[in-house]
């Protein structure tokens, strides 16, 4: 802070105020100074001016203008025109109002000198900076103009009375200070290690953390404001994380025209700086940066008595106030990145090995008819509710109890792939809903309690009695876990003729099985018609004596007993396309080992016709043999 003899010089004002609740509230605090001109400013870095009044007023900044020297030094070092280790004059004394006549003790690194200028507003160190950038002030003023500052000009050393109407004549505006701090914050002026050094060698968070206190007193005010603006129920862990992610860097200044008891003094107080608040946006950590400042210019203290004046009180009360609403908004949404910790498990924890990750019908039966989903949620502020969805649809019955942890469970009983996601609502105001670990609050449960479909061949495959046989195969399909194998097969037994079945079992990858009885046929070998067939021509109305033999694949006629049984059951039948004979049951003659039948053809039937021999096993035709075409005349 500076104390210097000075008097007010004329200052111009170009107003572009941004009215609103913030401006009104902050200006009400500033105006308790009672007299003089006041102003405030807050702007989002890379964004709009949020609130402002008299932000372009050219006020007497005292030490606040030192930030321009600080920026110029870093800009020159980054450009390669200077080094932090360049030597500057080391004056005796610390923070005297004006360094005129101070003894020279030697030299020190330019960076160390700048740190004293910015951290404790050391005026002898500031003078050493001026002298290093000779010719001063022309060099630095030209720099100010080049970077777009329109109200910032050095006339003399800060706080020194050089007879210019009793004031040093330096001016700046809140807009100009905002340009300086924003160009550093967004990296457009200096970046990387130079930007880091700019912040670390000035007042603010780094000074408070590393050196035990912020010379301006603004950092503790900001941290205290967190406790006022944080949402109800915000756990200390979240509050501390917010403060750990918050930064502020700033430079203030003040001086007065009289320091003698009983005098009428005029006060000039100001500061500018930048602040960063951590935020949670779209459920991801981020941050928002702001530049802000305020001034009280020319406030009259009619009878200075060494105590705090209304301007002193107003200045102390307003330091962090332009940022209150922005801090409140950041805090209100910050908890969204700290939703409750939700854990989802299942009982059983996993399907048995060999089931390709699927629960099957046996698993459900062994666990009360379903797979149980267990949910647990914890949060430092407590948990008020649990919500689970299955493939995006709310779970119908979620029994839950407790507040921290809050637990619940439900059962899954239906086939399908169940994508379960559970979220919890914490006890903060406003509440945050979600889960702090997406990998723990979701589980996929695959249930296939339905056996596969086994489809038998149609028509049934046919084999020949005592022949080489073969396989009966069925296809296996499963819409969920999939079939283990398809087709599945079994051997046809061909040692006896007739309609047969074989049990074929299909299995799905979940371990469910389905067995189907698949039909197949073992047929006789038709050993042909005996004479007089075949004959190409027959007279309509004539009788055709039929003689034929059934045998096996080796041309061995079937036994008399088997043939007689077939004939007795009328399972060897004769058909004629010109009209079925009746009765059509063939007889068996044991002597010649053959079946016989007298086919009486209808009169008046002409054209091509066919005789068909059918052998049945019950209602199933196991043989169907046609004669060569016969011309009926």
C-alpha positions in Angstrom: 0.0 0.0 0.0 1.2 3.5 -0.7 1.1 6.7 1.4 2.0 9.8 -0.5 1.3 13.5 -0.7 -0.9 14.2 -3.7 -3.8 16.1 -4.9 -6.5 15.3 -7.5 -5.8 16.0 -11.1 -8.4 16.2 -13.8 -9.5 12.8 -15.1 -11.7 12.1 -18.1 -14.6 9.7 -18.1 -15.9 7.7 -21.1 -18.8 5.7 -19.7 -20.2 2.4 -21.1 -21.8 1.1 -17.9 -23.4 -2.4 -17.7 -26.2 -2.0 -15.2 -28.0 -4.8 -13.4 -28.3 -6.3 -9.9 -24.6 -6.9 -9.5 -23.7 -3.4 -10.5 -26.4 -2.0 -8.2 -25.3 -4.1 -5.2 -21.6 -3.5 -5.6 -21.9 0.2 -6.2 -24.1 0.5 -3.1 -21.1 -0.8 -1.1 -18.6 1.5 -2.8 -20.8 4.6 -2.3 -20.7 4.2 1.4 -17.3 6.0 1.0 -19.5 9.1 1.1 -17.7 11.2 -1.5 -15.6 11.0 -4.6 -16.0 9.0 -7.8 -16.4 5.2 -7.5 -16.5 2.4 -10.1 -16.5 -1.4 -10.5 -16.0 -3.9 -13.2 -16.3 -7.7 -13.7 -15.8 -9.4 -17.1 -15.6 -13.1 -18.0 -12.3 -13.9 -19.8 -13.2 -14.4 -23.4 -16.8 -13.4 -22.7 -18.9 -10.4 -22.0 -18.7 -7.6 -19.4 -21.0 -8.9 -16.7 -21.3 -5.7 -14.6 -19.7 -2.3 -14.7 -19.9 1.3 -13.8 -17.4 4.0 -14.5 -15.2 1.3 -15.9 -13.6 3.7 -18.4 -13.0 6.5 -15.8 -9.4 7.5 -15.7 -8.7 7.4 -12.0 -5.5 7.8 -9.9 -4.4 4.2 -9.4 -1.5 4.5 -7.0 0.2 1.0 -6.9 -2.4 -0.8 -9.0 -0.7 0.5 -12.1 2.5 -1.4 -11.2 1.0 -4.4 -12.9 1.8 -2.8 -16.3 5.5 -2.8 -15.4 5.2 -6.4 -14.3 3.6 -7.4 -17.6 6.1 -5.4 -19.7 9.0 -7.2 -17.9 7.5 -10.6 -18.7 6.7 -9.6 -22.2 10.3 -8.6 -22.8 11.8 -11.7 -21.3 9.5 -13.9 -23.3 10.5 -12.0 -26.5 14.2 -12.6 -25.6 15.0 -8.9 -25.1 15.7 -9.4 -21.4 16.3 -12.0 -18.7 14.9 -12.5 -15.3 18.4 -12.5 -14.0 19.3 -9.1 -15.4 20.6 -6.9 -12.6 18.6 -3.9 -11.3 19.4 -1.4 -8.5 18.9 -2.7 -5.0 17.8 0.3 -2.9 17.8 0.4 0.9 14.5 0.5 2.7 11.2 -1.3 2.2 8.1 0.2 0.7 8.8 3.8 1.6 6.3 6.1 0.1 8.8 7.6 -2.4 12.2 6.1 -3.1 13.9 9.4 -3.7 17.3 9.6 -2.1 17.3 5.9 -0.9 20.7 4.4 -0.4 22.0 2.0 -3.0 23.0 -1.3 -1.6 24.0 -3.0 -4.8 22.0 -4.9 -7.4 19.6 -7.9 -7.5 17.9 -10.0 -10.1 15.2 -8.2 -12.0 12.7 -11.0 -11.2 13.3 -10.7 -7.4 12.9 -6.9 -7.6 9.6 -7.3 -9.5 8.3 -9.8 -6.9 8.9 -7.3 -4.1 7.1 -4.6 -6.2 4.1 -6.9 -6.8 3.8 -8.8 -3.5 4.4 -6.0 -1.0 4.2 -3.0 -3.2 7.9 -2.1 -2.5 8.4 1.4 -4.0 12.3 1.3 -4.1 12.1 -1.9 -6.1 9.5 -0.3 -8.3 11.8 2.6 -9.0 14.5 0.1 -10.0 12.1 -1.3 -12.5 11.4 2.2 -13.9 15.1 2.9 -14.3 15.7 -0.4 -16.0 13.3 0.4 -18.8 14.7 3.8 -19.6 13.8 6.1 -21.0 11.0 6.1 -18.5 8.0 6.7 -18.7 8.0 6.9 -22.5 9.0 3.3 -23.1 6.3 1.9 -20.9 3.6 4.4 -22.0 4.3 3.4 -25.7 3.9 -0.2 -24.7 0.6 0.6 -23.0 -0.7 2.2 -26.1 0.4 -0.7 -28.3 -1.6 -3.2 -26.3 -4.8 -1.2 -26.4 -4.7 0.7 -23.1 -6.4 4.1 -23.6 -6.5 5.5 -20.1 -3.2 4.2 -18.7 -0.2 6.5 -18.6 2.8 7.0 -16.3 3.8 10.5 -15.5 6.1 9.9 -12.6 7.2 7.4 -10.0 4.2 5.9 -8.1 3.4 8.0 -5.0 6.0 10.7 -5.5 5.2 14.4 -5.4 7.1 16.1 -8.2 5.2 19.4 -8.0 2.7 18.4 -10.6 -0.3 19.8 -8.7 0.8 17.7 -5.8 0.1 14.3 -7.5 2.1 11.8 -9.5 -0.3 12.2 -12.4 -0.5 8.5 -13.2 -3.8 7.2 -14.5 -5.5 4.0 -15.5 -9.1 2.6 -15.8 -10.8 -0.6 -14.8 -11.1 -1.5 -18.5 -7.4 -1.1 -19.0 -6.5 -3.2 -16.0 -9.0 -5.8 -17.3 -7.1 -5.9 -20.6 -3.8 -6.5 -18.8 -5.1 -9.3 -16.7 -7.2 -11.0 -19.4 -4.3 -11.0 -21.9 -2.3 -12.9 -19.3 -5.1 -15.2 -18.3 -6.0 -16.3 -21.9 -2.3 -16.6 -22.9 -2.5 -14.0 -25.7 0.2 -11.8 -24.2 2.4 -14.1 -22.3 2.1 -17.9 -21.9 3.7 -21.0 -20.4 6.3 -20.6 -17.8 6.3 -16.8 -18.3 2.6 -16.6 -17.4 3.1 -18.9 -14.4 6.0 -16.6 -13.1 3.8 -13.6 -13.7 1.2 -15.0 -11.2 3.7 -16.5 -8.8 5.6 -13.3 -8.2 2.5 -11.2 -7.2 -0.1 -11.1 -4.5 -2.9 -13.6 -4.5 -3.3 -17.3 -3.9 0.4 -18.1 -4.5 1.5 -15.5 -2.0 -1.1 -16.7 0.6 -0.2 -20.4 0.2 3.6 -20.0 0.0 4.3 -16.9 2.1 1.6 -17.1 4.7 -0.6 -14.3 3.6 -1.9 -12.2 0.7 -0.6 -8.6 1.1 -3.9 -7.2 -0.4 -6.1 -9.3 2.0 -8.3 -10.3 -1.0 -7.5 -14.0 -1.0 -8.8 -14.7 2.5 -12.0 -12.7 1.7 -12.5 -14.9 -1.4 -12.1 -18.1 0.6 -14.4 -16.8 3.3 -17.0 -16.0 0.6 -16.9 -19.7 -0.5 -18.4 -20.7 2.9 -21.2 -18.2 2.5 -22.1 -19.0 -1.1 -21.6 -22.8 -1.1 -24.9 -24.8 -1.4 -26.6 -26.1 1.7 -25.3 -29.6 2.5 -22.1 -29.3 0.5 -19.5 -31.6 2.2 -16.2 -30.1 3.4 -14.4 -32.3 0.9 -16.2 -30.6 -2.0 -15.7 -27.2 -0.5 -12.0 -27.8 0.0 -11.7 -29.1 -3.6 -13.4 -25.9 -4.9 -11.0 -23.7 -2.9 -8.0 -25.9 -4.1 -9.1 -25.2 -7.7 -9.8 -21.5 -7.2 -7.1 -18.9 -8.0 -6.8 -15.2 -7.7 -4.0 -12.7 -8.6 -4.4 -9.0 -8.1 -2.6 -5.7 -7.3 -4.1 -3.0 -5.2 -3.0 0.5 -4.4 -3.9 3.5 -2.2 -2.7 6.9 -1.1 -4.0 10.0 0.6 -3.3 13.7 0.4 -2.6 14.2 4.1 -1.4 12.0 6.9 -1.4 14.7 9.7 -3.9 14.3 12.5 -6.8 16.7 12.1 -6.3 17.4 8.5 -8.8 17.0 5.7 -7.5 14.2 3.6 -8.4 13.0 0.1 -8.2 9.2 -0.5 -7.5 7.2 -3.7 -8.0 3.4 -3.5 -8.1 0.8 -6.2 -7.3 -2.7 -7.3 -7.6 -5.0 -10.3 -7.0 -8.6 -10.9 -8.1 -12.0 -12.2 -9.8 -15.0 -10.6 -10.5 -18.5 -11.7 -13.4 -20.6 -10.3 -13.5 -24.3 -10.9 -16.8 -25.5 -12.5 -18.6 -28.6 -13.4 -20.0 -28.4 -16.9 -21.7 -31.3 -18.7 -20.6 -33.5 -15.8 -17.0 -32.7 -16.4 -14.6 -30.5 -14.5 -13.8 -27.1 -16.1 -13.3 -23.6 -15.0 -14.3 -20.0 -15.7 -12.0 -17.0 -15.4 -12.9 -13.4 -14.7 -11.1 -10.1 -14.5 -12.4 -7.6 -11.9 -11.6 -4.5 -10.0 -13.0 -1.4 -8.3 -11.8 2.1 -7.3 -12.6 5.0 -5.0 -11.2 8.2 -6.4 -11.0 11.4 -4.4 -13.0 10.5 -1.3 -12.8 13.3 1.3 -12.2 12.5 4.9 -13.0 15.9 6.4 -11.2 15.4 9.7 -8.5 12.7 9.6 -7.9 11.4 13.1 -5.9 8.3 12.4 -8.8 5.9 12.4 -10.6 4.1 9.6 -12.5 6.3 7.2 -15.8 5.5 5.4 -13.7 5.0 2.2 -11.4 2.6 4.0 -14.4 0.6 5.2 -16.1 0.6 1.8 -12.9 -0.5 0.1 -12.4 -3.3 2.5 -16.0 -4.5 2.2 -16.0 -4.5 -1.6 -12.8 -6.3 -2.5 -14.3 -9.7 -3.6 -17.9 -8.5 -4.0 -18.0 -8.2 -7.8 -17.3 -11.9 -8.0 -20.0 -13.1 -5.6 -22.6 -14.1 -8.1 -20.1 -15.8 -10.4 -18.7 -17.8 -7.4 -22.3 -18.7 -6.3 -23.1 -20.1 -9.8 -19.8 -22.0 -9.9 -20.4 -23.5 -6.5 -24.1 -24.3 -7.2 -23.1 -26.5 -10.2 -19.8 -27.8 -8.8 -21.4 -30.7 -6.9 -22.6 -32.2 -10.2 -19.1 -33.6 -10.7 -19.4 -35.2 -7.2 -22.6 -37.2 -7.4 -23.1 -40.1 -5.0 -20.8 -43.1 -5.3 -23.1 -45.9 -6.6 -22.1 -49.5 -6.7 -24.2 -52.2 -8.5 -23.6 -55.9 -8.1 -25.6 -59.1 -8.8 -26.5 -62.2 -6.9 -25.1 -64.5 -8.2 -22.1 -62.4 -9.0 -21.6 -64.0 -12.4 -22.9 -67.0 -14.4 -21.1 -70.3 -13.9 -18.1 -70.9 -16.2 -18.9 -72.3 -19.6 -22.1 -70.4 -20.0 -20.6 -67.6 -22.2 -21.7 -65.0 -19.6 -25.4 -66.0 -19.6 -27.6 -67.0 -16.7 -29.8 -69.9 -17.6 -33.1 -71.5 -16.4 -31.2 -73.5 -13.7 -29.5 -70.4 -12.4 -32.9 -68.6 -12.0 -34.5 -71.6 -10.3 -31.6 -71.8 -7.9 -32.0 -68.2 -6.9 -35.6 -67.7 -6.2 -36.7 -67.4 -9.8 -34.5 -64.4 -10.8 -31.1 -62.7 -10.7 -31.0 -60.2 -7.9 -29.5 -56.7 -8.6 -28.0 -55.1 -5.5 -27.5 -51.3 -5.4 -25.6 -49.2 -2.8 -25.0 -45.4 -2.8 -23.0 -43.2 -0.5 -22.3 -39.5 -0.4 -20.9 -37.2 2.2 -24.1 -35.2 2.1 -26.3 -38.3 2.4 -28.4 -40.0 -0.3 -32.1 -39.2 -0.7 -33.1 -41.6 -3.5 -32.0 -44.3 -5.9 -33.2 -44.7 -9.5 -32.3 -47.7 -11.7 -33.1 -48.3 -15.3 -33.1 -51.4 -17.4 -32.3 -50.6 -21.0 -33.3 -47.0 -20.3 -36.7 -48.0 -18.7 -37.3 -47.4 -15.0 -37.2 -50.5 -12.9 -40.7 -51.1 -11.7 -39.9 -52.2 -8.1 -36.8 -51.0 -6.4 -36.9 -51.5 -2.7 -34.6 -49.1 -0.9 -33.7 -48.1 2.6 -31.3 -46.0 4.5 -29.8 -42.6 3.8 -26.1 -43.1 3.8 -25.5 -45.6 2.5 -28.8 -46.0 0.7 -29.3 -49.5 -0.5 -31.9 -51.2 -2.8 -32.5 -54.4 -4.8 -34.7 -55.9 -7.4 -34.9 -59.1 -9.5 -34.5 -59.7 -13.2 -36.6 -62.6 -14.4 -37.1 -62.2 -18.1 -34.9 -63.3 -21.0 -32.7 -60.7 -22.6 -29.7 -58.5 -22.2 -30.4 -56.2 -19.3 -28.3 -53.0 -19.3 -28.7 -51.8 -15.7 -27.7 -48.3 -14.8 -28.4 -46.8 -11.3 -28.1 -43.2 -10.2 -28.5 -41.6 -6.8 -29.6 -38.2 -5.6 -27.4 -36.6 -2.9 -28.5 -34.4 0.1 -27.2 -31.1 -1.3 -29.4 -28.2 -2.2 -29.8 -28.1 -5.1 -29.4 -31.9 -5.2 -27.0 -33.6 -7.6 -28.1 -36.8 -9.3 -25.8 -39.3 -11.0 -23.0 -41.6 -10.1 -19.4 -40.7 -9.3 -18.0 -43.8 -11.1 -19.7 -44.9 -14.3 -17.9 -48.2 -14.3 -19.4 -49.2 -10.9 -22.9 -47.9 -11.3 -23.7 -50.1 -14.4 -23.9 -53.8 -14.9 -25.0 -56.0 -17.8 -27.0 -59.1 -16.9 -27.7 -61.6 -19.7 -30.5 -64.1 -19.1 -31.4 -66.9 -21.4 -33.8 -69.2 -19.6 -35.4 -70.6 -22.7 -34.1 -73.7 -24.4 -33.0 -73.6 -28.1 -35.3 -74.6 -30.9 -34.6 -78.0 -32.4 -36.1 -78.4 -35.9 -36.3 -82.0 -37.3 -36.0 -82.6 -41.0 -39.1 -82.6 -43.1 -39.9 -84.8 -44.8 -38.2 -87.4 -42.6 -35.1 -89.0 -44.2 -35.5 -92.5 -45.5 -33.0 -95.4 -45.3 -33.1 -99.0 -46.7 -33.5 -102.1 -44.5 -30.1 -103.5 -43.6 -28.5 -100.9 -45.8 -25.5 -98.7 -44.9 -27.7 -96.4 -42.7 -26.7 -92.8 -42.0 -27.3 -89.8 -39.8 -30.6 -88.1 -38.9 -29.8 -84.4 -38.4 -31.7 -81.5 -36.9 -31.0 -77.7 -37.0 -30.6 -75.9 -33.7 -31.3 -72.2 -33.3 -31.3 -69.8 -30.4 -32.2 -66.1 -30.6 -30.3 -65.1 -27.3 -27.1 -66.9 -26.4 -26.9 -68.8 -29.6 -26.6 -72.5 -30.4 -23.5 -74.4 -29.2 -23.7 -76.5 -32.4 -26.0 -76.9 -35.4 -26.9 -79.3 -36.8 -27.0 -82.1 -34.2 -27.2 -85.7 -35.5 -27.7 -89.3 -34.5 -27.4 -92.6 -36.3 -30.4 -94.2 -38.0 -31.0 -97.8 -36.9 -31.8 -99.8 -40.0 -32.1 -103.4 -38.7 -35.9 -103.3 -39.0 -38.2 -101.6 -41.3 -40.8 -99.0 -40.4 -41.5 -95.5 -39.1 -38.7 -94.7 -36.6 -37.7 -91.9 -34.3 -34.5 -90.7 -32.7 -34.1 -88.2 -29.8 -31.8 -85.3 -30.8 -30.7 -82.7 -28.2 -29.7 -79.2 -28.9 -27.9 -76.9 -26.4 -27.5 -73.1 -26.3 -24.4 -71.3 -25.0 -26.2 -70.5 -21.8 -26.5 -74.2 -21.0 -30.2 -74.8 -21.7 -31.1 -77.9 -23.6 -34.0 -79.0 -25.8 -34.7 -82.6 -27.0 -36.9 -83.4 -30.0 -38.0 -86.8 -31.2 -37.2 -86.7 -34.9 -38.8 -89.1 -37.4 -37.1 -91.2 -40.0 -38.1 -94.1 -42.2 -36.5 -97.5 -42.8 -38.0 -98.8 -46.1 -37.9 -102.2 -47.8 -36.2 -102.6 -51.0 -38.7 -103.3 -53.8 -37.4 -106.2 -55.7 -39.6 -105.7 -58.7 -42.7 -107.1 -60.4 -42.8 -110.7 -61.6 -44.2 -111.4 -65.0 -46.6 -110.7 -66.7 -45.5 -107.1 -65.6 -44.1 -105.1 -67.0 -46.4 -104.9 -70.1 -46.9 -101.9 -72.2 -50.5 -102.5 -73.3 -53.6 -103.7 -71.4 -57.2 -104.0 -72.3 -59.5 -101.8 -70.3 -61.7 -104.0 -68.1 -59.1 -106.8 -68.0 -57.6 -108.3 -64.9 -53.9 -107.8 -64.3 -52.3 -110.4 -62.0 -49.6 -108.6 -59.8 -46.7 -110.5 -58.2 -43.9 -108.6 -56.4 -41.3 -109.1 -53.7 -40.0 -107.0 -50.8 -36.5 -107.4 -49.5 -33.6 -105.7 -47.9 -30.6 -103.7 -49.2 -28.9 -106.9 -50.0 -31.8 -108.2 -52.2 -32.7 -110.8 -49.6 -36.5 -111.2 -49.4 -38.0 -110.5 -46.1 -39.0 -113.4 -43.9 -42.3 -115.2 -44.3 -43.3 -114.2 -40.8 -42.7 -110.5 -41.5 -44.3 -110.6 -44.9 -47.4 -112.4 -43.5 -47.8 -109.9 -40.7 -47.7 -107.1 -43.2 -50.3 -108.8 -45.4 -52.5 -109.6 -42.4 -52.5 -106.0 -41.3 -53.2 -104.8 -44.8 -50.0 -102.7 -44.8 -49.1 -103.7 -48.4 -51.6 -102.0 -50.6 -52.1 -101.6 -54.4 -53.3 -98.4 -56.1 -54.2 -97.7 -59.7 -54.5 -94.3 -61.2 -57.6 -95.2 -63.2 -59.4 -95.9 -60.0 -58.4 -97.6 -56.8 -59.3 -101.3 -56.6 -61.3 -102.4 -53.6 -60.3 -104.2 -51.5 -56.6 -103.3 -52.2 -54.8 -105.4 -49.7 -52.1 -107.6 -51.2 -51.9 -111.2 -50.1 -48.7 -113.0 -49.3 -47.7 -116.4 -50.7 -45.1 -118.1 -48.6 -44.0 -120.7 -51.2 -42.8 -118.3 -53.8 -42.0 -115.6 -51.2 -44.1 -112.9 -52.9 -47.1 -110.7 -52.6 -50.0 -111.2 -55.1 -53.0 -109.2 -56.1 -55.5 -109.4 -58.9 -56.0 -105.9 -60.3 -59.4 -105.5 -62.1 -59.1 -102.5 -64.3 -62.2 -100.4 -65.0 -63.9 -100.7 -68.4 -63.8 -97.8 -70.8 -60.6 -96.4 -69.2 -57.9 -95.6 -71.8 -54.6 -93.8 -71.9 -51.5 -94.0 -69.7 -51.8 -95.3 -66.2 -49.6 -96.4 -63.3 -49.8 -99.1 -60.7 -48.5 -98.1 -57.2 -47.5 -100.3 -54.4 -47.5 -98.8 -50.9 -46.1 -100.3 -47.7 -47.4 -98.7 -44.5 -46.4 -98.7 -40.9 -49.6 -97.7 -39.4 -50.5 -94.5 -41.2 -46.9 -93.8 -42.3 -46.0 -94.8 -45.9 -42.6 -96.4 -45.7 -42.4 -97.6 -49.4 -44.1 -96.2 -52.5 -43.2 -97.9 -55.7 -44.7 -97.1 -59.2 -44.8 -99.4 -62.2 -43.8 -98.3 -65.6 -46.6 -96.5 -67.5 -49.3 -98.9 -69.0 -51.3 -98.0 -72.1 -54.9 -98.9 -71.6 -57.0 -99.4 -74.8 
